[in-house]
Amino acid sequence: MVLGRLFGALACVVIALGGAEATPLQRPRAVIELFTSQGCSSCPPADRFVSDMADRPDIIALTLAVDYWDYLGWRDTLAHPIHGKRQKAYAYMRGDRQIYTPQMIVNGVGHAIGSDRPAVERVMEQTRLQAGVLSVPVTLRISGDTITVTLPRAAPGGPGADSPATVFLFGVASRQPVDITRGENRGQTVTYRNVVRSHAVLGEWTGAERTFTVSRRELVSPECERLAVVVQAGSPRRPGVIHGAALIEMPALAIH
């Protein structure tokens, strides 16, 4: 579906039973972001594509549900207004105003119809050749309530050295089945993978070695089993190339 010129549990105290870490050796070859909607009849094939990619170690595949099709008869249960704003910001930076579902954004700089697997693969290969794409190693650790993100010093003239990048932290639900009872997909049960459910900006990276230490309880929704960090040129309103990223399983939790 195309939207022409659109420019939108109870908490518990927990302790971790163990720690998790993503090291530079696990750097991905691509970060793909699927903008999708439960009210979009052409989206389920793209949702299945992300499901196939969700557990690949060389791909970080994220689902970002949007709410701008809710008026068609079904309110998307996973949507967040920040996702629509991110999609619009990408279109603004490209200058093409192409905002649609299912839309796949690749490495922050390319896009394709999310259900067109060959096209997405082509864009992944094309964007990998651009300067600064996924060239920065990101170390991500979780221990108890503490999340630690470490970024290295930038190489002279490399990403972060000349202009700041934004460090995003996304809480990700690994698997979310939804029974859709109205709208274009009524009667279907769709299982969404790697759904972004919480959002935070940790700060800027300007090329100096930097460590961010934050609270998991404060920034990550309890329903999330995975954690993603994205280091991206520019700002939330003007996103650019993704310089680095990491995705890890969060340790098992127990009520305490």
C-alpha positions as CSV (number, residue, x, y, z in Angstrom):
1,M,0.0,0.0,0.0
2,V,1.3,3.5,-0.8
3,L,0.7,6.6,1.2
4,G,1.7,9.4,-1.2
5,R,2.8,12.5,0.7
6,L,2.2,11.5,4.3
7,F,4.8,13.4,6.6
8,G,3.2,9.4,13.4
9,A,1.9,-6.1,31.6
10,L,2.7,-5.2,34.5
11,A,6.2,-4.1,35.4
12,C,8.2,-6.3,37.8
13,V,11.5,-6.1,39.5
14,V,13.9,-8.6,37.9
15,I,17.4,-9.8,38.1
16,A,19.4,-11.4,35.3
17,L,20.4,-15.0,35.7
18,G,23.4,-14.4,33.4
19,G,25.1,-12.1,31.0
20,A,25.2,-11.6,27.3
21,E,27.6,-9.9,24.9
22,A,27.7,-9.0,21.2
23,T,31.3,-8.6,20.1
24,P,32.8,-7.0,17.0
25,L,33.2,-10.5,15.5
26,Q,29.5,-10.6,15.1
27,R,29.1,-7.5,13.0
28,P,26.2,-7.9,10.5
29,R,26.3,-7.5,6.7
30,A,23.0,-5.6,6.7
31,V,20.4,-3.9,8.9
32,I,17.0,-4.1,7.4
33,E,13.9,-2.3,8.8
34,L,10.5,-3.4,7.7
35,F,7.8,-0.8,7.9
36,T,4.6,-2.8,8.0
37,S,1.0,-2.7,9.2
38,Q,-1.6,-5.2,10.3
39,G,-4.1,-3.3,8.2
40,C,-2.1,-3.7,4.9
41,S,-3.2,-6.6,2.7
42,S,0.1,-6.6,0.9
43,C,2.3,-6.8,4.0
44,P,2.0,-10.5,5.2
45,P,4.6,-11.7,2.5
46,A,7.0,-9.1,3.8
47,D,6.3,-10.1,7.3
48,R,7.2,-13.7,6.4
49,F,10.4,-12.5,4.8
50,V,11.5,-10.8,8.0
51,S,10.5,-14.0,9.9
52,D,12.9,-15.9,7.6
53,M,15.7,-13.4,8.2
54,A,15.1,-12.8,12.0
55,D,17.5,-15.5,13.2
56,R,20.3,-15.1,10.7
57,P,23.5,-14.1,12.4
58,D,24.7,-11.9,9.5
59,I,21.4,-9.8,9.3
60,I,19.7,-7.6,11.8
61,A,16.1,-7.6,10.7
62,L,13.7,-5.3,12.6
63,T,9.9,-4.9,12.3
64,L,8.5,-1.4,12.8
65,A,4.7,-1.4,12.7
66,V,3.0,1.9,11.6
67,D,-0.4,3.3,12.5
68,Y,-1.3,5.3,9.5
69,W,-3.6,2.6,8.0
70,D,-5.6,2.2,11.2
71,Y,-8.5,4.1,9.7
72,L,-9.1,1.2,7.3
73,G,-10.8,-0.8,10.0
74,W,-8.2,-2.4,12.2
75,R,-6.0,-0.7,14.8
76,D,-2.5,-2.1,14.6
77,T,-1.7,-3.6,18.0
78,L,2.1,-3.3,17.6
79,A,2.3,0.2,16.0
80,H,4.0,3.2,17.6
81,P,3.9,6.8,16.2
82,I,7.7,7.0,16.3
83,H,7.9,4.4,13.6
84,G,6.0,6.5,11.1
85,K,8.1,9.5,12.0
86,R,11.3,7.4,11.3
87,Q,9.9,6.3,8.0
88,K,9.0,9.9,7.0
89,A,12.5,11.1,8.1
90,Y,14.1,8.5,5.7
91,A,11.9,9.7,2.8
92,Y,12.8,13.3,3.6
93,M,16.5,12.5,3.6
94,R,16.2,10.6,0.2
95,G,14.1,13.4,-1.2
96,D,11.7,11.1,-2.9
97,R,8.7,11.2,-0.4
98,Q,8.2,7.4,-1.0
99,I,6.4,6.2,2.1
100,Y,4.5,2.9,1.8
101,T,4.0,-0.5,3.3
102,P,5.6,-2.9,3.1
103,Q,8.8,-0.8,2.8
104,M,12.2,-2.2,3.7
105,I,14.9,0.3,4.6
106,V,18.4,-1.2,4.1
107,N,21.4,0.0,6.0
108,G,19.7,3.4,6.5
109,V,20.2,4.5,2.9
110,G,18.4,2.1,0.5
111,H,14.8,0.9,0.2
112,A,12.8,-1.7,-1.6
113,I,9.3,-3.2,-1.5
114,G,9.6,-5.4,1.6
115,S,8.1,-8.5,0.0
116,D,10.5,-8.3,-3.1
117,R,13.3,-10.6,-1.8
118,P,15.5,-10.3,-4.8
119,A,15.2,-6.5,-4.7
120,V,16.1,-6.4,-1.0
121,E,19.1,-8.6,-1.6
122,R,20.3,-6.3,-4.4
123,V,19.9,-3.2,-2.2
124,M,21.8,-5.0,0.6
125,E,24.7,-5.6,-1.8
126,Q,24.6,-2.1,-3.2
127,T,24.6,-0.3,0.1
128,R,27.4,-2.5,1.5
129,L,29.7,-0.7,-0.9
130,Q,28.9,2.8,0.4
131,A,31.4,4.5,2.6
132,G,30.9,4.0,6.3
133,V,28.2,1.3,6.1
134,L,28.5,-1.1,9.1
135,S,32.2,-0.3,9.4
136,V,32.1,0.5,13.2
137,P,32.3,-2.4,15.6
138,V,29.7,-2.2,18.4
139,T,30.2,-4.1,21.7
140,L,26.9,-4.7,23.5
141,R,26.8,-6.3,27.0
142,I,24.0,-7.1,29.5
143,S,24.6,-8.0,33.1
144,G,21.7,-7.9,35.5
145,D,20.0,-4.6,35.1
146,T,22.9,-3.0,33.4
147,I,23.3,-2.5,29.6
148,T,26.7,-1.4,28.4
149,V,27.4,-0.2,24.8
150,T,31.0,0.4,23.8
151,L,32.1,2.2,20.7
152,P,35.8,2.5,19.5
153,R,37.7,5.6,18.5
154,A,37.0,6.4,14.9
155,A,39.7,6.1,12.3
156,P,41.0,9.4,10.9
157,G,38.5,10.5,8.3
158,G,36.2,7.6,9.1
159,P,32.6,7.5,10.4
160,G,32.1,9.7,13.4
161,A,35.3,11.7,12.9
162,D,33.7,14.5,10.9
163,S,30.1,14.5,11.9
164,P,28.2,13.0,14.9
165,A,26.2,9.8,14.8
166,T,23.2,8.9,17.0
167,V,23.2,5.8,19.2
168,F,19.8,4.1,19.3
169,L,18.7,1.4,21.7
170,F,15.7,-0.7,20.7
171,G,13.9,-3.3,22.8
172,V,12.8,-6.1,20.5
173,A,10.1,-8.8,20.9
174,S,11.3,-11.9,19.2
175,R,7.9,-13.3,18.3
176,Q,4.4,-11.7,18.5
177,P,1.4,-13.6,17.0
178,V,-1.6,-11.4,16.3
179,D,-5.1,-12.5,15.4
180,I,-6.5,-9.9,13.1
181,T,-10.3,-9.8,13.1
182,R,-11.1,-6.7,11.0
183,G,-9.7,-4.8,8.1
184,E,-7.9,-6.1,5.0
185,N,-6.3,-9.0,6.8
186,R,-9.3,-10.1,8.8
187,G,-9.3,-13.8,9.7
188,Q,-5.5,-14.1,9.5
189,T,-3.1,-14.8,12.3
190,V,0.2,-13.2,11.6
191,T,3.4,-13.9,13.6
192,Y,5.6,-10.8,13.6
193,R,9.3,-11.3,14.3
194,N,11.9,-8.9,15.9
195,V,9.2,-6.3,16.6
196,V,10.6,-3.0,18.0
197,R,8.7,-2.3,21.2
198,S,10.8,0.2,23.0
199,H,13.0,3.1,21.9
200,A,15.7,5.2,23.4
201,V,18.5,7.5,22.2
202,L,21.6,6.9,24.3
203,G,23.4,9.9,22.9
204,E,25.9,11.0,20.2
205,W,29.1,9.3,19.0
206,T,31.5,11.9,17.7
207,G,34.4,9.6,16.9
208,A,36.0,9.3,20.4
209,E,36.0,6.0,22.3
210,R,32.8,6.0,24.3
211,T,30.8,3.8,26.7
212,F,27.1,4.1,27.5
213,T,25.8,2.4,30.7
214,V,22.1,2.4,31.2
215,S,19.3,0.6,33.1
216,R,17.5,-2.2,31.4
217,R,14.4,-1.7,33.6
218,E,14.2,1.9,32.8
219,L,14.6,1.7,29.0
220,V,13.5,-1.7,27.8
221,S,9.9,-3.0,27.8
222,P,9.5,-6.3,29.9
223,E,8.0,-8.0,26.8
224,C,11.3,-7.8,24.9
225,E,13.6,-10.8,24.6
226,R,16.2,-9.1,22.4
227,L,18.2,-5.9,22.4
228,A,19.4,-4.0,19.4
229,V,21.9,-1.0,19.1
230,V,22.1,1.0,16.0
231,V,24.8,3.7,15.4
232,Q,23.5,5.9,12.7
233,A,24.8,9.0,11.0
234,G,22.8,12.2,11.6
235,S,19.9,12.6,14.0
236,P,16.4,11.0,14.5
237,R,15.0,13.7,12.2
238,R,17.7,13.3,9.6
239,P,18.9,9.7,9.7
240,G,21.7,8.6,7.5
241,V,23.9,5.6,6.9
242,I,24.1,3.0,9.6
243,H,27.7,2.8,10.8
244,G,27.4,0.0,13.2
245,A,24.8,-2.3,14.9
246,A,24.4,-5.3,17.2
247,L,21.5,-7.5,18.2
248,I,21.6,-10.0,21.1
249,E,19.3,-12.2,23.1
250,M,18.8,-10.9,26.5
251,P,19.5,-13.2,29.4
252,A,16.7,-15.2,31.0
253,L,14.9,-13.2,33.7
254,A,13.3,-14.2,37.0
255,I,10.9,-12.4,39.2
256,H,12.8,-11.3,42.4
